[in-house]
Amino acid sequence: MFSSWDRLVGDEVAEHAQPVSLKDGELTVRATSTAWATQLRLLQGQLIAKIAAQVGHGVVKRMRIQGPSAPSWRKGPRHVSGRGPRDTYG
């Protein structure tokens, strides 16, 4: 299923979303943007039906849609928990 993702869901969806894992009938998909993640959530029922028609019923029972991962603002090997000092702007 992972190797033929573009054939299963279509070129446009495959361009903006990639499957990450399939475990216990739950397919995890990572979208390229939050807008595409929302779109995939709306198309979830149709995508499951398309996949079931080509791969088999019951292989994918539900989908978990993830947006892009946020950048890490953590720099360097040491880190102090909390918000830190906020008096540097005034």
C-alpha positions, 0 to 999 in steps of 0.5 A: 500500500505504501509503494502505490500510495499515489495510485490509491488516493490520486496524484493531487492527494499524494502530492500533499500527503504521505502515509507514515504507518499502518497499525491495527487498521489505523493508517497514519498520514502526514500532510504537508500543511495544516490546510491539507490536513483539514482537507484530508480529514474532510475526505477521510471517508472517501479515501478509506473507501478508495483504499478498501476498493483497491487493497481490501475491506478491513485493511484500513478502518480509520485514519489519523491525519497529522499536520506538518511538524512544528520547528523546534525553538530549542537550541543547544545542549542545555534547556531550562523548563518554563517560559523564561524571563519575560522582562527583556522587552520593556 
